[in-house]
Amino acid sequence: MNKTLCALLVCWSALALADESAVKLRPGNNQDVVARNCAVCHSLDYIQMNSRFLDRKGWEATVTKMVKVMGAPIKEEDVPLILDYLDQQYGKPK
């Protein structure tokens, strides 16, 4: 089975089990871009759980892994918007 199909199956399974109505992201620029892209494959509470550990470099590594390793269908132009939001709203304090 190819990597993209495997990633899509994992994403669909995660969505079937997740109740995203209970998860609220912090308001901020590009919140909608993050929700639209990240919730395709996993619950948005992963962002909240990882926020105490990741600075901008950590978020960048995570998003890069999601795209290149996990096959997340994130448009290249959305990546900097996602990183800005994650860093500003959930980045580890500097």
Secondary structure, 3 states (H helix, E strand, C coil): CCHHHHHHHHHHHHHHHCCHHHCCCCCCCCHHHHHHHHCCCCCCHHHHHHCCCCCHHHHHHHHHHHHHCCCCCCCHHHHHHHHHHHHHHHCCCC
